[in-house]
Amino acid sequence: AQALPQFKAYLKRKCGGSLLAAWRRHLDRHASMSVHKYEMAKAVKALCWPGEFRILWKALDKDKSGLVSYQELDMQGAEVLAEFKSFITAEFGTAEDAFHAMDKAKNNSGRLSERDFIEECQRHGFTASRALFRGLDFHATGSITRDEILFLDHWVCPSYLTAPKNEAAAQEFKHRLKKQYKSCLKAWRTCLDKDNSNRVTWERFQEGANRVFFHTDLPGAWRYLTAGSTFLTLHDIDPETANRISHFQAFADEQFGSMMCAFKLFDLDRNGYVDVTEFTRVLIGFGYPGGQCKALFYCLDVDGHGRLSRRNVAFIDDWARPGEETCEEELSDKADEKKTTQKEKEVELSPRMLELTVPKKPREEPKPLGKRMLREMRIEELKKEILKGSSAVDGHDPDQETEDGKEDVAYDYDKIRLKNLSLRYRTIHLLQRSDDLKDQETVKLPSLNLKAARPHGTLLKKRSPYDMAS
């Protein structure tokens, strides 16, 4: 799977090439040297990593323990850090005492530069690297302080990180398993892999060693069996049996869908058990190599009863497939490709449609007119209306009649004259407001000497200038 190498490269670019610094700054914020799934998901989201977290978590948590330790992310870096921890424990006792001793030998400033740190480690017999210093420099200031290395005192370092490989101890462990359980598969399922995941952690390996009374260099045997990995598989104990079961697992998935569906076909007489005859007949009928059927049957018959039950074969469905992470990553890549192709198809439109999709500039709305402009426009309208009314009233001859002896149009001359005068007074009032005549509180209108009008009407400023005086 490419998810884990890509994530490591992304972390190195973020933190100057140090995975330890990236682990401490971005992933393990509580300095416990182990991260839960929720905490890891939150950190990956904050880092803006473009990959898929589900595939990354499966690549990290291969033992399915629900936790990811630093050695699962960077085994080589964990080995160097464990060697440094064992060095300061043997030489000084604690990380705090080690820092005070190194700082006192220099300028006693409370800080150790990269050069001072490497020189002091070499003086005490430990070869420190530049990558180790960058991992300890939490704040990336170019120097380390006492608080930045105190996490080493709280880190429960697995003993196998500093142990050399011991082939003799590994062979003795295998011999004890076969001697007590008579079969490697039975020893694996009964003693070590109790959850049928085909992956055993260091803690479960210790428990299994206690069951077979093996106490001779357990870390060295673990290092030899795992070959630098953080978990143990059946392939590390018995490669022949592991290959046989993996091949049968792939065959059952392809032909039957699962091992439990295959067991229903194997059980021809429906008694809940499958003997060697039924097992061989069905497998050969579906194309499985005939020379391997009996060997596979006796491999699965760990009890030696000559028959298989559901309990003997159910664990195969729970085993981790060898290329499970790679297949999931390929499926996710294909899904991304389908999404991109669908988006490209959506974009393939006609030129007219593409032209319509281009957003147009918003139409500029006219600016609102000010109060003075509105007042001037109203004055001009009133002037035109006054002139029009004056010409109509002044040019009318009441004695003039048409050819038929009747007036052309019947006018109410009193109302027209009253309207004409009121329009003039309104215009005068608007002109006074436009010139900001603030000294006069009111504008008095003269009497029009008409019955319909009240003499000496008064128009206050607070009222509208277009209303008649009452």
Stockholm file with secondary structure:
# STOCKHOLM 1.0

chainA/1-470         AQALPQFKAYLKRKCGGSLLAAWRRHLDRHASMSVHKYEMAKAVKALCWPGEFRILWKALDKDKSGLVSYQELDMQGAEVLAEFKSFITAEFGTAEDAFHAMDKAKNNSGRLSERDFIEECQRHGFTASRALFRGLDFHATGSITRDEILFLDHWVCPSYLTAPKNEAAAQEFKHRLKKQYKSCLKAWRTCLDKDNSNRVTWERFQEGANRVFFHTDLPGAWRYLTAGSTFLTLHDIDPETANRISHFQAFADEQFGSMMCAFKLFDLDRNGYVDVTEFTRVLIGFGYPGGQCKALFYCLDVDGHGRLSRRNVAFIDDWARPGEETCEEELSDKADEKKTTQKEKEVELSPRMLELTVPKKPREEPKPLGKRMLREMRIEELKKEILKGSSAVDGHDPDQETEDGKEDVAYDYDKIRLKNLSLRYRTIHLLQRSDDLKDQETVKLPSLNLKAARPHGTLLKKRSPYDMAS
#=GR chainA/1-470 SS CCHHHHHHHHHHHHTTTCHHHHIIIIICTTSSSEEEHHHHHHHHHHHTCCSCHHHHHHHHCTTCCSEEEHHHHCHHHHHHHHHHHHHHHHHTSSHHHHHHHHHHHTTCSSCEEHHHHHHHHHHTTCCCCHHHHHHHCTTCSSEECSTTSTHHHHCCCCGGGSCCCCHHHHHHHHHHHHHHHSSHHHHIIIIICTTSSSCBCHHHHHHHHHHTTCCSSHHHHHHHHHTTCSSBCHHHHCHHHHHHHHHHHHHHHHHTSSHHHHHHHHCTTCSSCEEHHHHHHHHHHTTCCGGGHHHHHHHHCTTCSSEECHHHHTHHHHSCCTTHHHHHHHHHHHHHHHHHHHHHHHHCCCHHHHHHHSCCCCCCCCCCCCHHHHHHHHHHHHHHHHHHHHHHHHTCCTTCCCTTSSCSSCCCHHHHHHHHHHHHHHHHHHHHHHTTCCSCSEEECCCCCCSSSCTTCEEETTSCTTSCCC
#=GC SS_cons         CCHHHHHHHHHHHHTTTCHHHHIIIIICTTSSSEEEHHHHHHHHHHHTCCSCHHHHHHHHCTTCCSEEEHHHHCHHHHHHHHHHHHHHHHHTSSHHHHHHHHHHHTTCSSCEEHHHHHHHHHHTTCCCCHHHHHHHCTTCSSEECSTTSTHHHHCCCCGGGSCCCCHHHHHHHHHHHHHHHSSHHHHIIIIICTTSSSCBCHHHHHHHHHHTTCCSSHHHHHHHHHTTCSSBCHHHHCHHHHHHHHHHHHHHHHHTSSHHHHHHHHCTTCSSCEEHHHHHHHHHHTTCCGGGHHHHHHHHCTTCSSEECHHHHTHHHHSCCTTHHHHHHHHHHHHHHHHHHHHHHHHCCCHHHHHHHSCCCCCCCCCCCCHHHHHHHHHHHHHHHHHHHHHHHHTCCTTCCCTTSSCSSCCCHHHHHHHHHHHHHHHHHHHHHHTTCCSCSEEECCCCCCSSSCTTCEEETTSCTTSCCC
//
